[in-house]
Amino acid sequence: MEHDLQPADEIRALSDEIERAAAFVAPLREQIARVLVGQDLLVGRLLVGLLANGHVLIEGVPGLGKTLAVRALAAAIDARFQRIQFTPDLLPADLIGTQIFHPADGSFSVRKGPVFAHIVLADEINRAPAKVQSALLEAMQERRITIGEESFPLPDPFLVLATENPIEQEGTYPLPEAQVDRFLLKVCVKYPAEDEERRILSRHAFTEERFDLRAVVTPEQIRAARAAVNRIHIDKKVVAYILRIVAATRTPAAFGLDVAALIRYGASPRASLALTLGARAQAFLDGRGYVTPQDVKSLAPDVLRHRILMSFEAEAESVTSADLVDRILETLPVP
């Protein structure tokens, strides 16, 4: 990846190309807005995950539109969508598929599971036992599934959008750190503003709800957009800013932060990669051929909050990983 400053005219030409390639973004947002009120941050982060080829973990209390947002995104893309409701009795075969035995000739055939889709909604992912989470981990990381002795590639694009409920812990299985780290972003969905909730009432409480979105994007367009995202220019000063942010989660004292006692483990190099890919995808969504420091700063909380393990002292002081990221962003100078 080239980080040296490109000529201004070359960057302008790239921005023009990106603006043309991103022409589908506005119609896509319009389709989603037909059924989803507000939640602009959530929709934006779902699009970042789609363009950066990274999975997204969505956390929020029930009723905030998490599932509706994913369904709307899938409906606006001409791609196969599957919703999997995770439960404690779910088996890996229910997710990835299984071999079927035929007694007549003693042969086996493969029946593929619901994970073979372009967009997979893993609803309440933390309700599934460890073996199911491990099967999903292989799909997310390898983008291939092994059934018996055969290996099958997953569709391209392949995106896992998982939801979890932060307030109900009975009957749940905490996600392993290795699996959480596979998510490009973790988005925390908040309550809607009063005017947004009023629009929700007027749209859904007093009229019959309809879900008749039309597909405005094809998988081919998504793949072409991803190729364009990978070409977006990122200056070496912005790269240095990304590296400083991630390094501050490991050695905060080196950056003037007295928070070492609050951190058990800092973010891995995968965080630097995720922040770079996510910032490029955000630049694409804004129709730019270059990354700005603000792209990095806006995405940092969603990239880092699930990659930092806080200490018992932090828990005792009610300091979260999101609080820590905010302190890092406030302290580090922006290039």
C-alpha positions as CSV (number, residue, x, y, z in Angstrom):
1,M,0.0,0.0,0.0
2,E,1.5,3.3,-1.1
3,H,1.3,6.1,1.5
4,D,3.4,8.8,-0.2
5,L,1.5,11.9,-1.1
6,Q,0.0,11.7,-4.6
7,P,-0.2,14.7,-6.9
8,A,-3.2,16.9,-6.3
9,D,-4.6,16.3,-9.8
10,E,-4.4,12.6,-9.4
11,I,-6.3,12.7,-6.1
12,R,-8.9,14.9,-7.8
13,A,-9.3,12.4,-10.6
14,L,-9.6,9.6,-8.1
15,S,-12.3,11.6,-6.2
16,D,-14.3,12.1,-9.4
17,E,-14.1,8.3,-10.1
18,I,-15.1,7.5,-6.6
19,E,-18.1,9.9,-6.8
20,R,-19.3,8.1,-9.9
21,A,-18.8,4.7,-8.4
22,A,-20.7,5.7,-5.2
23,A,-23.8,6.8,-7.2
24,F,-25.7,3.8,-5.8
25,V,-25.3,5.0,-2.2
26,A,-28.0,7.6,-2.2
27,P,-30.7,5.3,-3.8
28,L,-29.7,2.6,-1.3
29,R,-30.1,5.0,1.7
30,E,-33.4,6.2,0.3
31,Q,-34.8,2.6,0.1
32,I,-33.7,1.9,3.7
33,A,-35.3,5.2,4.9
34,R,-38.6,4.1,3.5
35,V,-39.0,1.7,6.5
36,L,-36.4,2.8,9.0
37,V,-36.8,6.1,10.8
38,G,-33.5,7.7,12.0
39,Q,-30.6,5.4,13.1
40,D,-28.4,7.1,10.5
41,L,-25.3,6.0,12.4
42,L,-26.3,2.4,12.3
43,V,-27.1,2.5,8.6
44,G,-23.8,4.2,7.9
45,R,-21.9,1.6,9.8
46,L,-23.7,-1.2,8.0
47,L,-22.6,0.3,4.7
48,V,-19.0,0.7,5.9
49,G,-19.0,-3.0,6.8
50,L,-20.4,-3.9,3.4
51,L,-17.9,-1.8,1.5
52,A,-14.9,-2.8,3.7
53,N,-15.8,-6.5,3.5
54,G,-16.1,-6.7,7.3
55,H,-18.7,-8.1,9.6
56,V,-20.7,-5.9,12.0
57,L,-21.8,-6.6,15.6
58,I,-24.9,-4.6,16.6
59,E,-25.7,-4.1,20.3
60,G,-28.8,-2.6,21.6
61,V,-31.9,-3.2,23.7
62,P,-34.9,-4.7,22.0
63,G,-37.1,-2.6,19.8
64,L,-34.6,-0.1,18.4
65,G,-34.8,-1.3,14.8
66,K,-31.6,-3.4,14.6
67,T,-33.3,-6.3,12.8
68,L,-35.3,-3.9,10.7
69,A,-32.2,-2.1,9.5
70,V,-30.5,-5.3,8.4
71,R,-33.7,-6.5,6.6
72,A,-34.0,-3.2,4.8
73,L,-30.4,-3.3,3.7
74,A,-30.7,-6.8,2.4
75,A,-34.0,-6.0,0.6
76,A,-32.3,-3.0,-1.2
77,I,-29.5,-5.3,-2.5
78,D,-30.2,-7.9,-5.2
79,A,-28.7,-10.6,-3.1
80,R,-29.7,-13.7,-1.0
81,F,-30.6,-12.9,2.6
82,Q,-31.0,-15.3,5.5
83,R,-32.0,-14.6,9.1
84,I,-30.8,-17.1,11.7
85,Q,-32.4,-16.9,15.2
86,F,-29.7,-18.1,17.6
87,T,-31.0,-20.2,20.4
88,P,-29.3,-22.4,23.1
89,D,-30.3,-25.6,21.3
90,L,-29.0,-24.6,17.9
91,L,-26.5,-27.0,16.4
92,P,-23.6,-26.3,14.0
93,A,-25.4,-28.3,11.3
94,D,-28.4,-26.0,11.6
95,L,-26.0,-23.2,10.6
96,I,-23.6,-24.6,8.0
97,G,-25.6,-27.7,6.7
98,T,-25.0,-31.4,7.0
99,Q,-24.5,-34.6,5.0
100,I,-27.6,-36.6,4.1
101,F,-27.2,-40.4,3.9
102,H,-29.1,-42.3,1.1
103,P,-29.6,-45.9,2.2
104,A,-30.5,-47.0,-1.4
105,D,-27.0,-46.7,-2.7
106,G,-25.1,-45.9,0.5
107,S,-24.0,-42.5,-0.7
108,F,-24.0,-39.1,0.9
109,S,-25.2,-35.7,-0.4
110,V,-24.6,-32.3,1.1
111,R,-27.5,-30.1,2.2
112,K,-26.2,-26.5,2.6
113,G,-27.3,-24.5,5.6
114,P,-28.6,-20.9,5.8
115,V,-25.1,-19.4,6.2
116,F,-24.8,-19.8,2.4
117,A,-26.2,-16.3,1.7
118,H,-24.8,-12.9,0.8
119,I,-26.1,-11.3,3.9
120,V,-26.6,-13.3,7.1
121,L,-28.5,-11.8,10.1
122,A,-27.3,-13.7,13.2
123,D,-30.0,-12.6,15.6
124,E,-29.1,-12.7,19.3
125,I,-25.8,-14.3,18.5
126,N,-24.8,-14.6,22.2
127,R,-27.6,-17.1,22.8
128,A,-25.8,-19.8,20.8
129,P,-23.4,-22.3,22.4
130,A,-19.7,-22.5,21.8
131,K,-19.8,-25.1,18.9
132,V,-22.2,-23.0,16.9
133,Q,-20.1,-19.8,17.5
134,S,-17.0,-21.7,16.4
135,A,-18.7,-22.8,13.1
136,L,-19.8,-19.2,12.5
137,L,-16.2,-18.1,13.2
138,E,-14.8,-20.3,10.4
139,A,-17.4,-18.8,8.0
140,M,-16.5,-15.2,9.0
141,Q,-12.8,-15.7,8.9
142,E,-12.2,-18.2,6.1
143,R,-15.3,-17.4,4.0
144,R,-15.5,-21.1,3.4
145,I,-17.5,-23.9,5.1
146,T,-16.3,-27.5,5.6
147,I,-19.1,-30.2,5.6
148,G,-17.7,-33.7,6.0
149,E,-14.6,-33.9,3.8
150,E,-15.7,-31.2,1.3
151,S,-15.1,-27.5,1.5
152,F,-17.4,-24.9,-0.1
153,P,-16.8,-21.2,-0.7
154,L,-19.4,-18.8,0.6
155,P,-21.0,-16.2,-1.8
156,D,-19.3,-13.0,-2.6
157,P,-20.1,-10.6,-1.1
158,F,-20.6,-12.4,2.3
159,L,-21.5,-10.2,5.3
160,V,-22.5,-11.3,8.8
161,L,-24.5,-8.8,10.7
162,A,-25.0,-10.0,14.3
163,T,-27.2,-8.6,17.0
164,E,-26.9,-9.0,20.7
165,N,-29.0,-7.8,23.7
166,P,-26.8,-6.1,26.4
167,I,-29.4,-6.3,29.2
168,E,-30.5,-9.9,29.3
169,Q,-27.8,-12.3,30.4
170,E,-29.8,-15.4,31.4
171,G,-29.4,-18.2,28.8
172,T,-26.6,-16.4,26.9
173,Y,-23.0,-17.4,26.1
174,P,-20.5,-14.5,26.1
175,L,-18.8,-14.3,22.7
176,P,-15.1,-15.5,22.8
177,E,-12.6,-12.7,22.3
178,A,-11.3,-14.4,19.2
179,Q,-14.7,-14.2,17.6
180,V,-15.5,-10.7,18.7
181,D,-12.2,-9.5,17.1
182,R,-13.4,-10.8,13.8
183,F,-16.1,-8.1,13.6
184,L,-14.9,-5.1,11.8
185,L,-17.2,-2.8,13.9
186,K,-19.3,-3.0,17.0
187,V,-22.1,-0.5,16.9
188,C,-24.1,0.4,20.0
189,V,-27.6,1.5,19.0
190,K,-29.2,4.3,21.1
191,Y,-32.8,5.3,21.7
192,P,-34.3,7.5,19.0
193,A,-34.8,11.3,19.5
194,E,-38.3,12.5,20.3
195,D,-39.0,13.8,16.8
196,E,-37.8,10.5,15.4
197,E,-40.0,8.5,17.7
198,R,-42.9,10.7,16.7
199,R,-42.2,9.8,13.1
200,I,-42.0,6.1,14.0
201,L,-45.5,6.3,15.6
202,S,-47.0,8.1,12.6
203,R,-45.5,5.7,10.1
204,H,-46.1,2.3,11.9
205,A,-48.6,2.8,14.6
206,F,-51.4,4.3,12.6
207,T,-50.9,2.7,9.2
208,E,-50.4,-0.8,8.0
209,E,-46.7,-1.6,7.9
210,R,-45.4,-2.6,4.4
211,F,-42.0,-3.9,3.5
212,D,-41.9,-3.6,-0.2
213,L,-38.5,-2.3,-0.9
214,R,-36.9,-2.7,-4.3
215,A,-33.3,-3.8,-5.0
216,V,-31.2,-0.9,-6.3
217,V,-27.7,-2.5,-5.9
218,T,-26.3,-5.7,-7.3
219,P,-23.5,-7.9,-5.9
220,E,-21.4,-6.9,-9.0
221,Q,-21.7,-3.3,-8.0
222,I,-20.7,-4.1,-4.4
223,R,-17.6,-6.0,-5.6
224,A,-16.7,-3.1,-7.9
225,A,-17.2,-0.6,-5.1
226,R,-14.9,-2.6,-2.8
227,A,-12.2,-2.5,-5.5
228,A,-12.6,1.3,-5.6
229,V,-12.4,1.5,-1.8
230,N,-9.1,-0.3,-1.8
231,R,-7.7,2.4,-4.2
232,I,-8.7,5.4,-2.0
233,H,-5.6,7.5,-1.1
234,I,-4.6,7.6,2.6
235,D,-1.8,10.0,3.5
236,K,1.1,8.9,5.6
237,K,0.2,11.4,8.3
238,V,-3.2,9.8,8.6
239,V,-1.6,6.3,8.7
240,A,0.6,7.6,11.6
241,Y,-2.5,8.9,13.3
242,I,-4.1,5.4,13.1
243,L,-1.0,3.7,14.5
244,R,-0.8,6.2,17.4
245,I,-4.5,5.6,18.3
246,V,-4.0,1.9,18.4
247,A,-0.7,2.1,20.2
248,A,-2.2,4.3,22.9
249,T,-4.5,1.3,23.9
250,R,-1.3,-0.8,24.6
251,T,1.1,1.7,26.0
252,P,-1.0,4.7,27.1
253,A,1.8,6.2,29.3
254,A,3.9,6.8,26.1
255,F,1.2,9.2,25.0
256,G,0.7,11.0,28.3
257,L,-2.3,9.0,29.4
258,D,-2.4,7.7,33.0
259,V,-4.8,4.8,32.3
260,A,-2.5,1.8,32.2
261,A,-4.2,0.3,35.3
262,L,-7.5,0.3,33.5
263,I,-6.4,-1.9,30.6
264,R,-5.7,-5.6,30.6
265,Y,-5.0,-5.9,26.9
266,G,-4.8,-3.3,24.2
267,A,-6.0,-3.6,20.6
268,S,-4.3,-6.0,18.2
269,P,-2.9,-5.1,14.8
270,R,-6.2,-6.2,13.3
271,A,-7.6,-2.9,14.8
272,S,-5.2,-0.8,12.7
273,L,-6.2,-2.7,9.6
274,A,-9.9,-2.4,10.5
275,L,-9.5,1.4,11.1
276,T,-7.8,1.8,7.8
277,L,-10.3,-0.2,5.8
278,G,-13.2,1.5,7.6
279,A,-11.9,5.0,7.0
280,R,-11.5,4.3,3.3
281,A,-15.1,2.9,3.1
282,Q,-16.3,6.1,4.9
283,A,-14.5,8.2,2.4
284,F,-16.2,6.3,-0.4
285,L,-19.6,6.9,1.1
286,D,-18.8,10.6,1.2
287,G,-17.7,10.5,-2.5
288,R,-14.0,11.3,-1.7
289,G,-10.9,9.7,-3.1
290,Y,-8.9,10.4,0.0
291,V,-9.2,9.7,3.8
292,T,-9.4,12.5,6.3
293,P,-8.4,12.4,10.0
294,Q,-12.1,12.9,10.8
295,D,-12.9,9.6,9.0
296,V,-10.6,7.9,11.4
297,K,-11.7,9.7,14.5
298,S,-15.4,9.1,13.8
299,L,-14.9,5.3,13.3
300,A,-12.4,4.7,16.1
301,P,-15.0,4.1,18.9
302,D,-16.8,1.4,16.8
303,V,-13.5,-0.2,15.7
304,L,-11.9,-0.3,19.1
305,R,-14.6,-0.7,21.8
306,H,-14.7,-4.5,21.4
307,R,-11.0,-5.0,21.0
308,I,-9.8,-3.6,24.3
309,L,-10.1,-5.7,27.5
310,M,-10.6,-3.6,30.5
311,S,-9.2,-4.4,34.0
312,F,-11.2,-5.2,37.1
313,E,-10.2,-1.8,38.4
314,A,-11.9,-0.2,35.4
315,E,-15.0,-2.2,36.0
316,A,-15.0,-1.1,39.7
317,E,-14.7,2.5,38.5
318,S,-17.4,2.0,35.9
319,V,-15.0,3.0,33.1
320,T,-15.8,1.3,29.8
321,S,-13.6,0.7,26.7
322,A,-15.7,3.4,24.9
323,D,-14.7,5.9,27.7
324,L,-11.1,5.0,27.2
325,V,-11.3,5.5,23.4
326,D,-12.8,8.9,24.0
327,R,-9.9,9.9,26.3
328,I,-7.4,8.7,23.7
329,L,-9.0,10.7,20.9
330,E,-9.2,13.8,23.1
331,T,-5.5,13.5,24.0
332,L,-3.9,12.7,20.7
333,P,-3.3,15.6,18.3
334,V,-5.1,15.4,15.0
335,P,-2.9,15.8,12.0
